[in-house]
């Protein structure tokens, strides 16, 4: 499905009925990465929303630069389009950065959030240098070399345990990446702010899921966030690479459903509620 949001046709899926849960993909992939979660959540009575961020999947970049706040505005625009007041969020990796931005700027729309393989801090000097290297390689027209490097980040050998069919999907999604979309994504991620200041002020429950074998986001960030969050529901570290939800979908789904079902008493405020004061 597609909807025109903020002047751009946004690709999305809308499954099931009940309290709404919106998933935000890693900016290098697309909304299809959350398919292993759909059936379990719908069967448990949740409405599942998947969105393609700008430059990913069915959503075009539209020839404009993007920032993390651009992605957030599109998420809110989709909720408005669907008439949904409050949702639970789940974001993986850079999708988690979008969750942080939404928690800062649209807290009244969020009933709870799950952060997967993500962290609140901005790039350090080494990461900025590495990102600049990638952009330079990209500008030199060496897109295929970058895709191979990204493959090692998303599917690190030999520890990644993604099923062969899902591995093929990830490789196909990487091959579909366009140079301009990747450049915009690198720019948006590199310019994100440090959200550490936000942690102690958050008043919604959060589930944290770290990956012990993530080559980029150290699982120690899970502990550091848990220590500062007033309502940390649980901090889990799974023996997987970066793509936790694809490597161990059943285990991940159990943790996520346990979290979402604890939010169920608030479901009259969450999901099917039509927009009133949030406008």
C-alpha positions as CSV (number, residue, x, y, z in Angstrom):
1,X,0.0,0.0,0.0
2,X,1.0,3.6,-0.5
3,X,-0.1,6.9,1.0
4,X,0.9,10.5,0.1
5,X,2.6,11.8,3.2
6,X,4.4,15.2,3.4
7,X,4.4,15.3,-0.4
8,X,6.0,11.8,-0.9
9,X,4.3,8.5,-1.6
10,X,5.1,6.3,1.4
11,X,5.0,2.5,1.2
12,X,3.4,0.8,4.2
13,X,1.6,-2.3,5.3
14,X,-1.3,-2.5,7.7
15,X,-2.1,-5.9,9.2
16,X,-4.7,-7.0,11.8
17,X,-6.8,-5.2,14.4
18,X,-6.2,-4.1,17.9
19,X,-3.6,-1.9,19.7
20,X,-1.2,-0.6,17.0
21,X,2.5,-1.4,16.8
22,X,4.6,0.4,14.3
23,X,8.0,-1.0,13.2
24,X,10.8,1.1,11.9
25,X,13.5,-0.7,9.8
26,X,17.2,-0.2,9.7
27,X,17.7,2.6,7.1
28,X,19.8,0.3,5.0
29,X,16.9,-2.2,4.5
30,X,13.2,-1.8,4.2
31,X,9.9,-2.7,5.9
32,X,10.0,-6.3,4.7
33,X,12.7,-7.0,7.4
34,X,9.8,-7.2,9.9
35,X,7.8,-9.9,8.2
36,X,8.9,-12.6,10.8
37,X,7.0,-10.5,13.4
38,X,3.7,-9.9,11.6
39,X,2.0,-13.3,12.0
40,X,2.7,-13.7,15.7
41,X,1.6,-10.2,16.6
42,X,-1.6,-10.3,14.6
43,X,-2.5,-13.6,16.1
44,X,-2.0,-12.1,19.6
45,X,-4.5,-9.3,18.8
46,X,-2.3,-6.4,17.6
47,X,-2.4,-4.2,14.6
48,X,0.9,-4.2,12.9
49,X,2.1,-1.3,10.8
50,X,5.3,-1.4,8.7
51,X,6.7,1.7,6.9
52,X,9.3,2.2,4.3
53,X,11.4,5.2,5.2
54,X,12.4,7.6,2.4
55,X,14.8,6.1,-0.1
56,X,13.9,2.5,1.0
57,X,11.6,-0.1,-0.4
58,X,8.5,1.5,-2.1
59,X,9.3,5.0,-0.8
60,X,11.3,7.2,-3.1
61,X,13.9,9.7,-1.9
62,X,12.0,12.4,-3.9
63,X,15.2,14.2,-4.7
64,X,15.6,15.8,-1.3
65,X,18.1,15.5,1.5
66,X,16.7,13.8,4.6
67,X,17.3,14.0,8.4
68,X,16.2,11.7,11.2
69,X,13.5,14.3,11.8
70,X,12.3,13.8,8.3
71,X,11.7,10.1,8.9
72,X,9.9,10.9,12.2
73,X,7.6,13.4,10.5
74,X,6.7,10.8,7.9
75,X,5.9,8.3,10.7
76,X,3.6,10.8,12.3
77,X,2.1,11.7,9.0
78,X,1.2,8.0,8.3
79,X,-0.4,7.7,11.8
80,X,-2.5,10.8,11.0
81,X,-3.5,9.4,7.6
82,X,-4.6,6.2,9.3
83,X,-6.4,8.0,12.1
84,X,-4.3,6.5,14.8
85,X,-3.6,8.4,18.0
86,X,-1.1,6.4,20.0
87,X,1.1,3.5,19.1
88,X,3.9,1.3,20.4
89,X,7.1,1.6,18.4
90,X,9.8,-0.9,17.6
91,X,13.0,0.3,15.8
92,X,16.2,-1.6,14.9
93,X,19.6,0.0,14.6
94,X,19.1,3.4,12.8
95,X,15.4,2.8,13.1
96,X,16.1,3.2,16.8
97,X,17.4,6.7,16.2
98,X,14.0,7.5,14.6
99,X,12.4,6.1,17.7
100,X,14.5,8.4,19.9
101,X,13.5,11.4,17.8
102,X,9.8,10.5,18.0
103,X,10.1,10.1,21.8
104,X,11.6,13.6,22.0
105,X,9.2,15.4,19.7
106,X,6.0,13.4,19.8
107,X,5.8,11.8,23.2
108,X,2.0,12.2,23.4
109,X,1.7,9.7,20.5
110,X,3.8,6.9,22.0
111,X,2.6,4.4,24.6
112,X,5.8,2.3,24.7
113,X,8.9,1.5,22.6
114,X,11.3,-1.3,21.9
115,X,14.9,-0.5,20.8
116,X,16.8,-3.2,19.1
117,X,20.5,-3.1,18.3
118,X,20.5,0.6,18.9
119,X,22.0,3.3,21.1
120,X,21.3,6.9,22.1
121,X,24.8,8.4,21.4
122,X,25.9,10.2,18.3
123,X,28.9,9.1,16.2
124,X,32.3,9.5,17.8
125,X,35.3,10.9,15.9
126,X,36.3,7.5,14.5
127,X,32.8,6.7,13.3
128,X,32.5,10.1,11.6
129,X,35.8,9.4,9.9
130,X,34.6,6.0,8.7
131,X,31.3,7.5,7.5
132,X,33.2,10.1,5.6
133,X,35.3,7.4,4.0
134,X,32.2,5.6,2.9
135,X,30.7,8.7,1.4
136,X,34.0,9.4,-0.5
137,X,34.0,5.8,-1.9
138,X,30.4,6.3,-2.9
139,X,31.1,9.6,-4.6
140,X,33.8,7.7,-6.5
141,X,31.2,5.4,-8.0
142,X,32.2,2.3,-6.0
143,X,28.8,1.4,-4.8
144,X,29.3,-2.4,-5.0
145,X,32.3,-2.3,-2.7
146,X,30.2,-0.5,-0.1
147,X,27.4,-3.0,-0.4
148,X,29.9,-5.8,0.4
149,X,31.0,-3.9,3.5
150,X,27.4,-3.4,4.6
151,X,26.8,-7.1,4.1
152,X,29.5,-7.9,6.6
153,X,27.9,-5.5,9.1
154,X,24.4,-6.9,8.7
155,X,25.4,-10.5,8.3
156,X,28.8,-10.8,10.0
157,X,30.6,-14.1,9.3
158,X,30.7,-16.6,10.8
159,X,28.3,-15.6,13.6
160,X,25.1,-14.6,11.8
161,X,22.5,-17.3,12.1
162,X,19.9,-16.0,9.6
163,X,17.9,-18.7,7.8
164,X,19.0,-19.1,4.2
165,X,15.8,-17.7,2.7
166,X,16.0,-14.6,4.9
167,X,19.7,-14.2,4.1
168,X,18.9,-14.1,0.5
169,X,16.3,-11.5,1.2
170,X,18.8,-9.3,3.0
171,X,21.3,-9.6,0.2
172,X,18.6,-8.7,-2.4
173,X,17.6,-5.6,-0.4
174,X,21.2,-4.5,-0.2
175,X,21.5,-5.0,-4.0
176,X,18.4,-2.8,-4.5
177,X,20.0,0.1,-2.7
178,X,20.5,3.1,-4.9
179,X,23.5,5.3,-4.6
180,X,21.6,8.5,-3.9
181,X,19.5,6.8,-1.2
182,X,22.5,5.4,0.5
183,X,24.2,8.8,0.4
184,X,21.2,10.5,2.0
185,X,21.0,7.7,4.6
186,X,24.7,8.1,5.6
187,X,24.1,11.9,5.9
188,X,21.1,11.5,8.1
189,X,22.6,9.0,10.4
190,X,25.9,10.9,10.6
191,X,24.1,14.2,11.6
192,X,21.9,12.7,14.3
193,X,22.0,14.2,17.7
194,X,23.1,12.5,21.0
195,X,19.9,11.5,22.8
196,X,21.6,10.4,26.1
197,X,20.1,13.6,27.7
198,X,16.6,12.3,26.9
199,X,16.8,8.9,28.7
200,X,16.1,10.0,32.3
201,X,13.1,12.1,31.3
202,X,11.3,9.4,29.3
203,X,8.0,8.4,31.0
204,X,7.0,5.5,28.8
205,X,8.0,1.8,29.2
206,X,10.9,0.7,27.0
207,X,12.1,-2.8,26.1
208,X,15.8,-2.9,25.2
209,X,17.2,-5.7,23.0
210,X,21.0,-5.9,22.4
211,X,23.0,-8.2,20.2
212,X,26.1,-9.8,21.6
213,X,27.7,-10.2,18.2
214,X,26.8,-6.9,16.6
215,X,30.0,-5.6,15.0
216,X,28.9,-1.9,15.3
217,X,26.6,-1.3,18.2
218,X,28.2,-2.8,21.3
219,X,25.7,-4.6,23.5
220,X,27.0,-2.7,26.5
221,X,24.8,0.2,25.3
222,X,21.8,-1.9,26.4
223,X,23.1,-1.9,30.0
224,X,23.9,1.8,30.0
225,X,20.5,2.8,28.7
226,X,18.8,0.5,31.2
227,X,20.5,2.2,34.1
228,X,19.2,5.6,33.1
229,X,15.6,4.8,32.0
230,X,12.9,5.4,34.6
231,X,10.7,2.7,33.1
232,X,13.0,0.1,31.6
233,X,10.7,-2.9,31.2
234,X,13.6,-5.3,30.5
235,X,17.1,-5.2,29.0
236,X,17.9,-8.4,27.0
237,X,21.1,-9.3,25.2
238,X,20.7,-12.0,22.6
239,X,23.4,-14.2,21.1
240,X,22.9,-12.9,17.6
241,X,24.4,-10.5,15.1
242,X,22.8,-7.1,14.3
243,X,19.5,-8.4,12.8
244,X,18.1,-9.9,16.0
245,X,14.6,-10.2,14.7
246,X,15.7,-12.2,11.7
247,X,18.3,-14.4,13.4
248,X,16.1,-15.5,16.3
249,X,12.6,-14.5,15.3
250,X,10.7,-16.8,17.8
251,X,12.8,-15.7,20.8
252,X,12.6,-12.0,19.8
253,X,8.8,-12.3,19.3
254,X,8.4,-13.8,22.8
255,X,10.2,-10.8,24.4
256,X,8.3,-8.3,22.3
257,X,4.9,-9.8,22.9
258,X,5.5,-10.0,26.6
259,X,6.3,-6.3,26.6
260,X,3.3,-5.4,24.4
261,X,0.9,-7.4,26.4
262,X,2.0,-5.6,29.6
263,X,0.9,-2.4,27.8
264,X,-2.5,-3.9,27.0
265,X,-4.3,-2.2,30.0
266,X,-3.6,1.1,28.2
267,X,-5.0,-0.1,24.9
268,X,-8.1,2.2,25.1
269,X,-5.6,5.0,24.8
270,X,-3.4,3.1,22.3
271,X,-4.0,2.3,18.7
272,X,-7.6,2.4,17.6
273,X,-8.3,5.6,19.3
274,X,-9.2,8.3,16.8
275,X,-7.3,11.5,16.8
276,X,-8.8,14.1,19.1
277,X,-6.5,16.6,20.9
278,X,-3.3,15.4,19.3
279,X,-4.3,16.9,16.0
